[in-house]
Amino acid sequence: MINYLNCPQIDKRVKLIQKVSSGFFEKINILSLDVVAGSCAGMFFFGDMMRLSLPWFIYLLLGMAVWSIYTFDHLLDATSIPQLALSKRHRFHQRHFKKLSIITMIITILGIGLAAAWLPWNGMLGAGLILFALILLVIIGLRFVHVKLAALKEAVTALLYVCGVGLAPFWLQDFGFGSTNWLFFVPGYFVLAWFNLVFLSYMDAALDKAEGHHSIMTVLGKKRTRQLLWGLAAFSLMYMVLLFIVLPSFYHRYTLIWGLMMLVHMISFMEHPVSIARTRRRLELSFSLPLLLCFLE
């Protein structure tokens, strides 16, 4: 009998598959496509909770906006580094700066044009454009503020992220007949996004310092940043229990999904990750967990 477990050919094929898949997901992460998927899943999370069936083009517009914003931010980071960047993400944006700049400009202009053509002129279009412009101004403005104010970057970014994923469901819901229980998940999602950004800054502290970038970690230091993460984790656990107690059973599925996303982040923080890139991909992938709601109907 052939022992397939010790077969060299099968072992080589498995390693090749692992290498190819790892490279594929690494490119997805570098291009921020996993962030796009997570943001669309977040909008689906709130839309499904409000019992809304959002049209497909809303997801397309959100994806285009998120990708443009994140790529613009990474391009700004790439230009601020005089030498060859240490991180793969910044090196990629340095090497392909011109191409990515052109693509970002095209997608931004195309997204605004499609939004004007598809979105109803009832204020939603204006609110979306104002939020998009505000995010760009914050990204640029945070680069010129005092170093100590850089500690607010992650919190402000988390707040704008929640506003972005919740804008369309909020605007399209029927306030006269819908429940307001979805509001309980707004602070929950904010804490999730904030934990994500603070933890990423915590892991990237050495790279940020070497490349001259400022974040909450470079301002507060390792000890106080860890204390903040532990505080956010403790708050999340207590808030999860509160949601299960206070909200009707219909919302338990949403509490469970949000809780799973938080647990992925907390476990990743507690295990002291060896591979920052692998942990980053896991964290971004966790934001797509709301898609499990498709199977819980």
Disulfide bonds with the S-S distance in Angstrom:
none
